[in-house]
Amino acid sequence: MSERPLDALDRAKGKKILIKLKNGEEITGILRALDLHLNLWLDEAEIQKSENKVRLGTVLVRGDTIVYASPVV
């Protein structure tokens, strides 16, 4: 059976991922959960603001704001 794109993210639970948003911002954090709408729950989330990283803590990123999400290697 072929693998679905969500399967790759499901295997990344507990690992650090990178999310690119439609507004151009990037968020990194530890993936805790996801659903079929690509809503992602992250712990230890950070966003890059100019030269500084801003710690966000625990966040829920709404799936319709995401351009892509990828495990960080």
HELIX and SHEET records of a PDB file:
HELIX    1   1 PRO A    5  ARG A   11  1                                   7    
HELIX    2   2 GLY A   63  THR A   65  5                                   3    
SHEET    1   A 5 ASN A  52  VAL A  61  0                                        
SHEET    2   A 5 LEU A  40  LYS A  49 -1                                        
SHEET    3   A 5 GLU A  26  LEU A  34 -1                                        
SHEET    4   A 5 LYS A  16  LEU A  21 -1                                        
SHEET    5   A 5 ILE A  66  PRO A  71 -1                                        
END                                                                             
